[in-house]
């Protein structure tokens, strides 16, 4: 069982990193192989809307930009499950996460469908007031819907609930592996 954990925050010692690590601890505890992808450490450009606004992604399912996108995309296709963890900025995901999901959506939704039906977990971490986590999770899920992927869970971590949510993320990682192995009891 292989799970890719895609996370984004420039702060490697902050709440987002701690949330991602707690979830990964649960994955490992349940016997999963973890593929950690820290988007802030990749060379990832934003979509250029090539050609007439679509470029080759619509025709071939490949992005014309030459950076780390193709490698990360391949790693997601090889994973049994995917976890997206983002810091929250102005009620939205990080710019790195947005850039990645924008490009992924163009290749995946219009041509490839390699990730369709994959069950994902979405985690939004806010160190400020925490009011933007729900909007951030909504935007992340909207991107998944366009690609035919499914959110198994949506978890909001804020500095006011981190004392009890961070430890719960480890258990959530364990349960996610069990569901990936034995099936989800959700219809949609």
N, C-alpha and C positions, 0 to 999 in steps of 0.2 A: 504494500500500500504506500503510495507516494502522494504527498500533499505539498503543493507550492504555496508559500506564504509571501505575498507581494505586499510590501509595506513602504510607506513614504512619510518621512519627516527628516528635516535637516538636523534635528537634535537627537543624537544617538544615545543620550542619557535621559531622555524625557519620557513622558507618559505613553506616547505611541510606541516607542521601542519596548518599554516595559510590558505593554499590552500584547505586542507581537510575541515577545519572549515567553510570556506566561502561556499563551495559546500554543506555541511551539513545544513548550515543556509537556503539555497535555498530549500533544500528538505523539511525541517520542515515548512518553509513558505508556501509551496505548499500542506502541509497536510500529508506528508509521515512520517512513523515511521522510525527512523534511528538506525541501528545496527552498531556502531562504533567498528572496530577491528584494534587496533594498534599492528601490528605484533612484534614490538620491545619489547612489554610487554608480549608477549606470550612465552611459552617454546616450541620452534619449532626447531627440528633438521633437518639437511639436509638429502636428500635421501641417503640410504646406498647401493642401487642397490643390494638388498638381493638375495640370492640364485644364480640363473644363470643370474642375471642381471635384473630380473623382480620381483621375489618374489611373495608374495600373492596378491599384488595390481592388477596384471594382471588376476588372477583367481577369486578373491573375490571382488575386488574393494575397499578393505580396506588396509590401511598401517599397517605394522607390528610394526612400532615404536610407543611407548606409550608416547605421549606428548599431546600438545594442538591441534594438527592437526585435529583429528576427530571432535572435538567440532566446530572448525572454519569451516570445510567443511560442517557440518550439518547446521550451520547458513547460509551459502551461498545457500544451497539447499532450505531453507525456505524463502529466499528473492525474491522479484519480480524483483529487479534490483541490479546490483553490480557496484561499483565504485572502481577502483584501483588507488591509489595515491602513487607515489614513489619519493623519493629524487633520484638525478642522481649522480652516481659515475662512473667516467671513461666511460662515454657514455652508461651506463647501469643502471638498477634498483638496489636497495640495495640488499645486500646479503640475508637479511631476506625475501624480496619479491621473490627473485630468488628461495630460498630454498622452500618457500611455493608453488610457482607456479610449480616447478619441481615435487613435490609430488602430488599436485592436478592434474596435467596433467597425471601422471601415473595411478591414480585411475579413473579419469574421461574419458580420451580418449580411454583407453583399455577395460573398463568394464562398468562403471556406466551410463554415459551420462545424469546425472541428471541436469547438467548445460547447456546442448546443447541448442542452440537458444536463450539463455538469452542475452539481449542487455546490454552492459556495457559501461562505460565511463572510459577512461584512462587519467590520469593526471601525467605529469613528471615535477618535480620542481628542478631547478638548481640554486644554489647560486653563482656559478662561472661564467664562460663565457657564459654558456647556450648552447654551441655548441652540447652537448651530448643529449639534450632532444629529438630530433627527432629519434636518434638511440635507445634511451631507450624506447620510445613509440613503435617503430617498434618491439623490442624484446618482449614487453608486448603483443602486438597484435599477434605476432607469437604464443605465448603460448595459447592465446584464440582460435586461428584458429585450433590448434591441438585438442582442446576440443569441437569444434563446436559452440563456443560462438561468439558473434558479437560485434565489437566496434561500438557504436553509435557515439562517438566523441573521439577525441584525442586532449588534450589540453597541450600546452607547457607554463610553467610559469618560467620566469627567472627574475633575480633581476632587469634587465633593463626594463621589461614590467610589473612588478608586480603592479605598481601604477594603471594600467587600467585593467589588467587581473584578479587580485584578486577580485575586485568588480563584474566583469563579471561572475565569478564562481558562485556567488549567483544566478544570473539569469539563468545560465546554469543548476543549480540544480532544479530550478522551472520548466524549460522547460522539463528536463528529466522526472520528475514526470508526467507532462502532457502527454508526449509521451508514457510512460509506461501505463498510463490509457487509452489513446485513439488510440494508434497505431503509428507506425513509417512509414513515407512515403519514405522508402528506399527499394530498391530491391537488394537483394543479400543473 
